[in-house]
Amino acid sequence: MQLGTRWTVGGEPPARLSPEVRAAVRAVEGELLGRDTTLWRWTLTWLENRPVVELDDGTVIRVAHDGTVVTEDGDTPR
């Protein structure tokens, strides 16, 4: 695993993420409207050269082996 970076909710995701992963981040953030996320951060790591993006609440966005983007809330894919 390779550590990437962290950024705040509502901030600009790293440019090296694919448009599909960036869209998934924005979709999750859209579901958070109305909640106080001022202290929440995203963490980007790389596993087998694929991004894994985790939100402080446990939401995880990852790219599967077949290239699909999967969003998981705990143990439940969205």
Secondary structure, DSSP 8 states (H G I E B T S, - for coil): -EEEEEEETTS---TTS-HHHHHHHHHHHHHTTTS--TT-EEEEEEETTEEEEEETTSEEEEE-TTS-EEEEETTEE-
